[in-house]
Amino acid sequence: MGEDDPSVPLLTSAPSKVASNATQLLADWWLWEAIEASTGILALSIIAIILFVYDGSALPDWPSIFTINSVISLLSAICKLCVMAAVGSAISQCKWLWYRLAKPRRLQDLQLFDDASRGPLGAIQFLISLRARHLALVGAVIVVLVNFFDPFLQQVVAYESRSVPSDQYPTIARSHVYTARSEEGLPLPSLVDLSMKAAIYNGVFDFKDNADFGVAHTCSTGHCSWQNLSSLAVCSRCVNITSYVDKHCTSGKCFALFLPSGPSLKGLGGQINSSVTNIAPELHGIEPSIIRFTSLISREISDPDSASAVECSMFYCVGIYAATVKDGIVKQRMLASWRNDSARHSDSSDLILRPPRSFINKDNHTMTFNVSHIAAAAINDFMTRKFTGTGGVNNSESIFSSDIMQALYDTSNHTKRIDNLATSMTNNIREQDDGVFDSARGIAWTNETYVHVRWAWFAFPVTLILISSSFLLAIIFETSYRDVMVWKSSTLALLFHGRGLDLSSPSNRPVRRSSSMGTRASNIKAELLETPEGGWRLVQAG
């Protein structure tokens, strides 16, 4: 008669058939462990899905009690709990496999297996004490490593800041027409308007070359950008023509410096002579719609190596710009420029610039840029007068025909200084409030906190889950292969099957399954008694 014979009075109140089958599945097979392993894998999969969905996204608009970290922490706890439970049961089953081997084992090993299934300290002791190769060692390593589960998952999610476009529209000045008007809004017949004069002086006198910072703009966020914006502009090009200087020297000392068809210097000390010229062949193809001039400078005329000469051409052009505002400071750079070398001064016709369509940003609304002939003539006359002059310094005095001559004499980089002048004049043209002022819309950036997933940290939890599942499957397979009962952490198995233990009665039939042992044990009472020899013994009562 089998162990499940219904004639045996196992319980005073027998459970229903459904409950009995469920109990047998849970106790006699690996259903609990399968559920635990599946739940752990499911929890980690949900974490992976959350990370994948929100990686690179702004912080989710969840209810205040929920955050990505709190959800991951909850799922991590579930996953960790399931791994510990499933691996703990598998390690407990390992002790029965351990004693099922051919040779006898130490009885102390029972305690080692039991401690290893409960936590990291017991697992570490197990790894140190068990002096044999066994699959249970893998389980003990898992029990130790699972304690690093949370720290690794906490490193997976990082919150970083990035710039994203806002719903604001910043503007920066640009213009396609320059007419130069008075404060009353009337065209100036032959004078340069005061704002342009100020721009010219600022460009020349600004020794820090910060003209780029002065362009008019609006940027509510303090961080904005504009790309490929076009505007009427002033361009410049300078060429070093020192090699053209004719030096008149005797005994290694010079007394005169000459440029062909250009300025000259004579005498002693440091001098500058600047005038309208046409010397450098590199500039012959450029129509100087504003001015072309040469500055001949010597810090000491007697020193033949101190002479330098620079010829510069300034002209109207169409510029393509990129501009940024960072921390309230605007910076811009010219990406490209286009000029019309046939645009010459006229007493009745404006200077017209029509760059090809491929040059202008397709979003730009105009293809034609022009400078009023009145404004062009006034600026040409003003620049010719201001950039023609002389000056010098010696031991006793310094005399310059104008402040601009002094600034050109003191500068160490003429090309950079004239570029700064061109930028300053361009800013003034772009900011002219004469009815044709235009502004380019850009992007206003704002800081956004977003979710950054560091997937490398996620590799450890995934690997641990895979190893844990593989370990559980290996123990299930070996249990079946060696024909060992699924007793796992059951204490009753030791009591019912341990040799020399007095827990039997004539009505008790042999039991093998954990569920049967549980049913039988429910009708057996035991007590712990002291033996006459002074020891203790668990015996069956009654």
C-alpha positions as CSV (number, residue, x, y, z in Angstrom):
1,M,0.0,0.0,0.0
2,G,1.5,3.4,-1.0
3,E,2.3,6.4,1.1
4,D,-0.8,8.2,-0.2
5,D,-3.3,5.4,0.7
6,P,-6.5,7.1,1.8
7,S,-7.1,4.4,4.5
8,V,-4.3,5.9,6.6
9,P,-5.6,8.5,9.0
10,L,-3.2,11.2,8.2
11,L,-5.3,14.2,9.3
12,T,-8.2,14.6,11.7
13,S,-9.7,17.0,9.2
14,A,-8.6,16.3,5.6
15,P,-8.2,19.2,3.2
16,S,-10.0,19.4,0.0
17,K,-8.6,17.7,-3.1
18,V,-7.7,21.0,-4.7
19,A,-5.8,22.2,-1.7
20,S,-4.1,18.9,-1.3
21,N,-2.9,19.0,-5.0
22,A,-1.6,22.6,-4.5
23,T,0.2,21.6,-1.4
24,Q,1.9,18.7,-3.1
25,L,3.0,20.9,-6.1
26,L,4.5,23.5,-3.7
27,A,6.2,21.1,-1.4
28,D,7.1,18.1,-3.6
29,W,8.2,20.0,-6.7
30,W,9.8,23.3,-7.7
31,L,6.7,25.3,-8.2
32,W,7.6,27.9,-5.6
33,E,11.1,28.3,-6.9
34,A,9.8,28.5,-10.5
35,I,7.4,31.3,-9.5
36,E,10.2,33.1,-7.6
37,A,12.7,32.9,-10.5
38,S,10.0,34.0,-13.0
39,T,9.0,36.9,-10.8
40,G,12.6,38.0,-10.4
41,I,13.1,37.9,-14.2
42,L,9.8,39.7,-14.7
43,A,10.8,42.5,-12.2
44,L,14.2,43.0,-13.9
45,S,12.5,43.0,-17.3
46,I,10.2,45.7,-16.2
47,I,13.2,47.7,-14.9
48,A,14.8,47.3,-18.3
49,I,11.7,48.4,-20.1
50,I,11.4,51.5,-17.9
51,L,15.1,52.3,-18.5
52,F,14.7,51.8,-22.3
53,V,11.6,54.0,-22.5
54,Y,12.9,56.9,-20.5
55,D,16.6,56.8,-21.5
56,G,17.4,60.3,-22.9
57,S,13.9,61.6,-22.0
58,A,13.0,64.4,-19.7
59,L,11.9,63.5,-16.2
60,P,8.5,61.8,-16.5
61,D,5.4,63.7,-15.2
62,W,4.4,61.0,-12.7
63,P,2.5,61.6,-9.5
64,S,4.7,63.1,-6.8
65,I,4.9,59.9,-4.8
66,F,6.4,58.0,-7.7
67,T,9.8,58.6,-9.2
68,I,11.9,56.4,-11.5
69,N,14.3,55.7,-8.6
70,S,11.5,54.7,-6.3
71,V,9.9,52.3,-8.8
72,I,13.3,50.8,-9.7
73,S,14.1,50.4,-5.9
74,L,10.8,48.6,-5.3
75,L,11.3,46.3,-8.3
76,S,14.9,45.7,-7.3
77,A,13.8,44.6,-3.8
78,I,11.3,42.2,-5.3
79,C,14.0,40.8,-7.7
80,K,16.6,40.5,-5.0
81,L,14.1,38.7,-2.7
82,C,13.1,36.3,-5.4
83,V,16.7,35.5,-6.2
84,M,17.6,34.8,-2.5
85,A,14.5,32.6,-2.0
86,A,15.0,30.5,-5.2
87,V,18.8,30.1,-4.7
88,G,18.4,29.4,-1.0
89,S,16.0,26.5,-1.8
90,A,18.4,25.2,-4.4
91,I,21.4,25.3,-1.9
92,S,19.2,23.5,0.6
93,Q,18.5,20.8,-1.9
94,C,22.2,20.5,-2.5
95,K,22.8,19.0,0.9
96,W,20.7,16.0,-0.1
97,L,22.7,15.7,-3.3
98,W,25.9,16.0,-1.2
99,Y,25.0,13.1,1.0
100,R,23.7,11.0,-1.9
101,L,27.2,10.7,-3.3
102,A,29.1,7.4,-2.9
103,K,31.2,8.2,0.1
104,P,30.1,9.3,3.6
105,R,30.1,13.0,4.4
106,R,30.7,14.9,7.6
107,L,27.5,15.5,9.6
108,Q,28.7,19.1,10.2
109,D,28.2,19.8,6.5
110,L,24.5,19.9,7.1
111,Q,24.9,23.0,9.1
112,L,27.1,24.6,6.5
113,F,24.6,24.0,3.7
114,D,21.8,25.3,6.0
115,D,23.8,28.5,6.9
116,A,24.8,29.1,3.3
117,S,21.1,29.1,2.2
118,R,20.2,31.9,4.7
119,G,22.6,34.8,4.0
120,P,26.0,36.1,2.9
121,L,27.9,35.3,6.2
122,G,26.9,31.7,6.1
123,A,27.6,31.6,2.3
124,I,31.2,33.0,2.9
125,Q,31.8,30.4,5.7
126,F,30.5,27.7,3.3
127,L,32.9,28.8,0.6
128,I,35.8,28.7,3.1
129,S,34.9,25.4,4.8
130,L,33.7,23.2,2.0
131,R,36.8,21.6,0.6
132,A,35.4,20.0,-2.5
133,R,34.1,21.0,-5.9
134,H,30.3,21.1,-5.9
135,L,27.6,23.0,-7.6
136,A,26.5,24.5,-4.3
137,L,29.6,26.7,-4.4
138,V,28.0,28.6,-7.3
139,G,24.9,29.1,-5.2
140,A,27.0,30.4,-2.3
141,V,28.7,32.9,-4.6
142,I,25.3,34.1,-5.8
143,V,24.1,34.6,-2.2
144,V,27.1,36.8,-1.6
145,L,26.9,38.8,-4.8
146,V,23.2,39.4,-4.6
147,N,23.9,42.0,-1.8
148,F,25.5,44.2,-4.5
149,F,22.3,44.1,-6.5
150,D,21.0,47.4,-5.2
151,P,24.2,49.5,-5.4
152,F,24.6,48.5,-9.0
153,L,21.0,49.4,-9.9
154,Q,21.3,52.7,-8.1
155,Q,24.2,53.6,-10.5
156,V,22.2,52.8,-13.6
157,V,20.1,55.9,-13.6
158,A,21.8,59.3,-13.6
159,Y,20.1,62.7,-14.0
160,E,22.0,65.1,-16.2
161,S,21.3,68.6,-17.6
162,R,21.1,69.5,-21.2
163,S,20.1,72.5,-23.3
164,V,16.8,72.2,-25.2
165,P,14.8,74.7,-27.3
166,S,12.2,76.6,-25.4
167,D,9.0,78.2,-26.6
168,Q,10.7,81.7,-26.6
169,Y,11.9,83.3,-29.8
170,P,15.1,85.3,-29.4
171,T,16.0,88.0,-32.0
172,I,19.2,89.5,-33.2
173,A,19.6,92.6,-35.4
174,R,20.2,92.4,-39.1
175,S,19.5,94.7,-42.0
176,H,19.3,94.7,-45.8
177,V,19.2,98.4,-46.3
178,Y,21.4,101.3,-45.0
179,T,20.2,104.8,-45.6
180,A,21.6,106.8,-42.6
181,R,19.1,109.1,-41.2
182,S,19.2,111.9,-38.7
183,E,17.7,111.8,-35.2
184,E,14.6,113.3,-36.7
185,G,14.4,110.5,-39.2
186,L,15.4,112.6,-42.2
187,P,18.0,111.5,-44.8
188,L,21.4,113.1,-44.1
189,P,22.6,114.9,-47.3
190,S,26.3,114.6,-46.8
191,L,27.1,113.8,-43.2
192,V,27.7,110.5,-41.4
193,D,25.1,110.0,-38.7
194,L,26.4,110.2,-35.2
195,S,25.7,106.5,-34.3
196,M,27.9,105.5,-37.3
197,K,30.7,107.9,-36.2
198,A,30.5,106.4,-32.7
199,A,30.7,102.9,-34.2
200,I,33.8,103.9,-36.2
201,Y,35.6,105.4,-33.2
202,N,34.6,102.4,-31.0
203,G,36.0,100.0,-33.6
204,V,39.3,101.7,-33.8
205,F,39.8,102.6,-30.1
206,D,38.6,99.2,-28.8
207,F,42.0,97.6,-28.0
208,K,40.2,94.5,-26.7
209,D,38.5,93.9,-30.1
210,N,35.1,93.2,-28.5
211,A,32.9,94.7,-31.2
212,D,31.2,91.3,-31.6
213,F,29.7,91.6,-28.2
214,G,27.8,94.8,-29.0
215,V,25.2,93.6,-31.5
216,A,21.6,94.3,-30.5
217,H,19.7,91.1,-29.5
218,T,17.0,89.8,-27.2
219,C,17.4,86.5,-25.3
220,S,15.2,85.9,-22.4
221,T,16.9,82.6,-21.3
222,G,20.4,83.9,-21.4
223,H,21.4,81.1,-23.8
224,C,20.4,81.5,-27.5
225,S,21.7,80.7,-30.9
226,W,21.2,81.8,-34.5
227,Q,22.5,80.0,-37.6
228,N,23.0,81.2,-41.1
229,L,21.5,84.6,-40.7
230,S,22.3,87.1,-43.5
231,S,22.7,90.8,-43.2
232,L,24.2,93.8,-45.0
233,A,27.7,94.2,-43.6
234,V,31.0,95.8,-43.8
235,C,33.9,93.6,-44.7
236,S,37.7,94.2,-44.7
237,R,40.9,92.7,-46.0
238,C,44.4,93.8,-45.1
239,V,47.7,92.8,-46.8
240,N,51.2,93.2,-45.3
241,I,53.2,95.3,-47.9
242,T,56.3,95.8,-45.9
243,S,58.3,94.3,-48.7
244,Y,57.4,97.2,-50.8
245,V,59.0,99.7,-48.5
246,D,62.0,101.5,-50.0
247,K,64.5,102.3,-47.3
248,H,67.1,105.0,-47.7
249,C,69.9,104.1,-45.3
250,T,73.6,104.9,-44.8
251,S,76.0,103.1,-42.5
252,G,73.2,100.7,-41.3
253,K,71.0,103.6,-40.3
254,C,67.9,104.8,-42.2
255,F,66.8,108.4,-42.6
256,A,63.8,107.9,-45.0
257,L,61.2,105.3,-45.8
258,F,59.1,105.3,-49.0
259,L,56.2,103.4,-50.5
260,P,55.7,103.7,-54.3
261,S,52.8,106.0,-54.9
262,G,52.1,106.0,-51.2
263,P,53.1,107.5,-47.8
264,S,56.7,108.2,-46.7
265,L,58.5,108.8,-43.5
266,K,61.5,111.0,-42.9
267,G,63.5,112.1,-39.9
268,L,64.0,110.5,-36.5
269,G,61.9,108.8,-33.9
270,G,58.7,106.8,-34.4
271,Q,56.3,107.9,-37.1
272,I,53.1,106.9,-38.9
273,N,51.9,108.1,-42.3
274,S,48.5,106.9,-43.6
275,S,46.9,107.8,-46.9
276,V,44.6,106.4,-49.6
277,T,46.5,104.1,-51.9
278,N,46.4,101.4,-54.5
279,I,49.5,99.4,-54.0
280,A,48.9,95.7,-53.2
281,P,48.0,93.6,-56.2
282,E,46.1,91.2,-53.9
283,L,43.5,94.0,-53.4
284,H,43.2,95.1,-57.0
285,G,40.1,92.8,-57.6
286,I,38.2,94.2,-54.7
287,E,36.1,97.4,-55.2
288,P,36.8,99.5,-52.1
289,S,33.3,100.8,-51.7
290,I,34.2,102.4,-48.3
291,I,38.0,103.0,-48.4
292,R,41.4,101.6,-49.3
293,F,44.3,103.0,-47.4
294,T,47.9,102.2,-46.4
295,S,49.6,102.8,-43.1
296,L,53.4,103.1,-43.1
297,I,54.8,102.8,-39.5
298,S,58.2,102.8,-38.0
299,R,59.0,102.7,-34.3
300,E,62.4,104.1,-35.0
301,I,63.1,105.3,-38.5
302,S,66.9,104.8,-38.1
303,D,66.3,101.1,-37.5
304,P,65.7,99.4,-40.8
305,D,64.0,96.4,-39.2
306,S,61.3,98.5,-37.4
307,A,59.4,99.5,-40.5
308,S,56.0,98.0,-41.4
309,A,53.3,98.7,-43.9
310,V,49.8,97.5,-44.2
311,E,47.2,98.2,-46.9
312,C,43.6,97.6,-46.1
313,S,40.4,97.7,-48.2
314,M,37.0,98.1,-46.6
315,F,33.8,97.4,-48.6
316,Y,30.1,96.7,-48.3
317,C,29.2,93.0,-48.4
318,V,26.5,90.5,-47.5
319,G,27.5,88.4,-44.5
320,I,26.3,85.0,-43.3
321,Y,26.6,84.8,-39.5
322,A,26.3,82.3,-36.7
323,A,25.7,83.9,-33.3
324,T,25.4,82.7,-29.8
325,V,24.4,84.1,-26.4
326,K,25.9,82.4,-23.4
327,D,25.4,83.7,-19.9
328,G,24.1,86.9,-21.4
329,I,27.2,87.5,-23.6
330,V,26.8,87.5,-27.3
331,K,29.4,86.2,-29.7
332,Q,29.2,86.0,-33.4
333,R,31.3,84.9,-36.3
334,M,31.0,85.4,-40.1
335,L,30.7,82.1,-41.8
336,A,30.8,83.5,-45.4
337,S,30.6,86.8,-47.2
338,W,29.7,88.0,-50.7
339,R,30.6,91.3,-52.4
340,N,29.7,93.0,-55.6
341,D,33.0,94.4,-57.1
342,S,31.0,96.3,-59.7
343,A,29.2,98.3,-57.1
344,R,30.8,101.8,-57.3
345,H,30.1,105.2,-55.9
346,S,27.5,107.2,-57.7
347,D,25.9,110.6,-57.1
348,S,22.5,109.2,-58.0
349,S,22.5,105.4,-57.7
350,D,22.5,103.2,-54.6
351,L,25.0,100.4,-54.1
352,I,23.1,97.2,-54.9
353,L,24.2,93.8,-53.8
354,R,22.3,90.8,-55.1
355,P,24.1,87.6,-54.0
356,P,23.1,84.3,-55.7
357,R,20.2,82.4,-54.3
358,S,22.5,79.5,-53.2
359,F,24.4,81.9,-50.9
360,I,21.4,83.2,-49.0
361,N,19.7,81.2,-46.4
362,K,16.5,79.9,-47.9
363,D,14.5,81.2,-45.0
364,N,15.6,84.8,-45.7
365,H,12.9,86.9,-47.1
366,T,15.0,89.2,-49.2
367,M,17.6,88.7,-51.9
368,T,18.6,92.3,-52.5
369,F,20.8,94.5,-50.2
370,N,21.5,98.1,-50.9
371,V,23.3,101.1,-49.4
372,S,22.0,104.6,-50.1
373,H,24.3,106.5,-52.4
374,I,24.0,109.5,-50.0
375,A,25.1,107.3,-47.0
376,A,27.9,105.7,-49.1
377,A,29.3,109.0,-50.2
378,A,29.2,110.4,-46.7
379,I,31.0,107.4,-45.2
380,N,33.6,107.4,-48.0
381,D,34.4,111.0,-47.4
382,F,34.5,110.7,-43.6
383,M,36.8,107.6,-43.7
384,T,39.1,109.2,-46.3
385,R,39.6,112.2,-44.0
386,K,40.0,110.2,-40.8
387,F,42.4,107.6,-42.2
388,T,44.6,110.1,-43.9
389,G,47.1,111.7,-41.6
390,T,50.5,111.6,-39.9
391,G,52.0,111.5,-36.5
392,G,55.1,110.6,-34.5
393,V,56.8,110.4,-31.1
394,N,60.3,111.3,-29.9
395,N,62.0,111.8,-26.6
396,S,60.2,115.1,-25.9
397,E,56.8,115.0,-27.5
398,S,54.2,113.1,-29.4
399,I,52.1,114.7,-32.2
400,F,49.3,113.0,-34.2
401,S,47.0,114.6,-36.7
402,S,44.0,112.7,-35.2
403,D,43.2,110.2,-32.5
404,I,42.7,107.5,-35.2
405,M,46.3,108.0,-36.3
406,Q,47.5,107.5,-32.7
407,A,45.4,104.4,-32.4
408,L,46.8,102.9,-35.6
409,Y,50.3,103.7,-34.5
410,D,49.8,102.0,-31.1
411,T,48.1,98.9,-32.4
412,S,50.2,95.7,-32.7
413,N,47.8,93.9,-35.1
414,H,46.4,96.1,-37.9
415,T,44.4,93.3,-39.5
416,K,42.6,92.5,-36.3
417,R,42.0,96.2,-35.6
418,I,40.4,96.8,-39.0
419,D,38.3,93.6,-38.7
420,N,37.0,95.0,-35.4
421,L,36.2,98.3,-37.1
422,A,34.3,96.5,-39.8
423,T,32.3,94.5,-37.2
424,S,31.5,97.7,-35.3
425,M,30.3,99.4,-38.4
426,T,28.3,96.2,-39.4
427,N,26.5,96.2,-36.0
428,N,25.5,99.8,-36.5
429,I,24.1,99.1,-40.0
430,R,22.2,96.1,-38.5
431,E,20.7,98.2,-35.7
432,Q,19.6,101.2,-37.9
433,D,16.1,102.2,-36.9
434,D,15.1,103.7,-40.3
435,G,12.0,101.7,-41.1
436,V,13.9,98.8,-42.7
437,F,15.3,97.4,-39.5
438,D,14.9,93.6,-39.4
439,S,15.6,90.9,-36.8
440,A,16.4,87.3,-37.2
441,R,14.7,84.7,-35.0
442,G,16.8,82.1,-33.4
443,I,16.5,79.4,-30.8
444,A,16.3,80.2,-27.1
445,W,17.8,77.3,-25.1
446,T,16.8,76.3,-21.6
447,N,18.2,73.7,-19.3
448,E,16.3,70.5,-18.9
449,T,17.0,67.6,-16.6
450,Y,16.8,64.3,-18.4
451,V,17.3,60.6,-17.6
452,H,20.6,59.1,-18.6
453,V,20.9,55.4,-18.4
454,R,24.4,54.0,-17.9
455,W,23.8,50.5,-19.3
456,A,27.2,49.2,-18.2
457,W,26.0,49.1,-14.6
458,F,22.9,47.1,-15.6
459,A,25.1,44.2,-16.8
460,F,25.7,43.0,-13.3
461,P,22.0,42.5,-12.3
462,V,21.2,40.8,-15.6
463,T,24.2,38.5,-15.3
464,L,23.3,37.6,-11.8
465,I,19.7,36.8,-12.7
466,L,20.8,34.6,-15.6
467,I,23.3,32.7,-13.4
468,S,20.8,32.3,-10.6
469,S,18.2,30.8,-13.1
470,S,20.8,28.6,-14.6
471,F,21.9,27.4,-11.1
472,L,18.3,26.6,-10.2
473,L,17.8,24.6,-13.4
474,A,21.0,22.7,-12.8
475,I,19.9,21.7,-9.3
476,I,16.5,20.6,-10.6
477,F,18.2,18.5,-13.4
478,E,20.7,16.9,-11.0
479,T,18.0,16.1,-8.5
480,S,16.1,14.3,-11.1
481,Y,19.2,12.6,-12.6
482,R,20.3,11.2,-9.2
483,D,16.8,10.2,-8.2
484,V,16.9,12.3,-5.0
485,M,13.7,13.4,-3.3
486,V,12.8,17.1,-3.4
487,W,13.2,17.8,0.3
488,K,15.0,21.2,0.0
489,S,15.1,22.9,3.4
490,S,12.7,20.4,5.1
491,T,13.6,19.6,8.7
492,L,11.1,16.8,8.8
493,A,13.1,14.8,6.3
494,L,15.9,14.5,8.9
495,L,13.4,13.5,11.6
496,F,11.6,10.9,9.5
497,H,14.6,9.5,7.7
498,G,17.4,10.0,10.2
499,R,18.8,6.7,11.5
500,G,18.2,6.2,15.3
501,L,15.6,8.9,15.7
502,D,12.6,7.7,17.8
503,L,9.7,9.3,15.9
504,S,7.9,6.2,14.6
505,S,4.8,4.3,15.6
506,P,3.3,1.0,14.5
507,S,0.6,2.9,12.5
508,N,3.2,5.1,10.7
509,R,4.0,4.0,7.2
510,P,7.2,5.1,5.4
511,V,6.9,8.5,3.8
512,R,9.1,10.1,1.1
513,R,7.5,13.3,-0.1
514,S,7.7,16.5,1.8
515,S,4.0,17.0,1.6
516,S,3.4,13.5,3.0
517,M,5.8,14.2,5.9
518,G,4.0,17.4,6.6
519,T,0.7,15.7,6.7
520,R,2.0,12.9,8.9
521,A,3.8,15.3,11.2
522,S,0.6,17.3,11.8
523,N,-0.8,14.3,13.9
524,I,2.5,13.7,15.8
525,K,3.5,15.5,18.9
526,A,7.0,15.7,20.2
527,E,8.8,17.1,23.2
528,L,12.4,17.9,24.1
529,L,13.4,15.9,27.2
530,E,16.5,15.7,29.3
531,T,18.0,12.2,29.4
532,P,19.3,10.5,32.5
533,E,22.8,11.0,31.2
534,G,22.3,14.8,31.3
535,G,21.7,15.2,27.5
536,W,18.7,16.3,25.5
537,R,16.5,14.3,23.1
538,L,13.5,15.2,20.9
539,V,11.0,12.3,21.4
540,Q,7.5,11.5,20.3
541,A,5.0,12.3,23.0
542,G,2.3,9.9,24.1
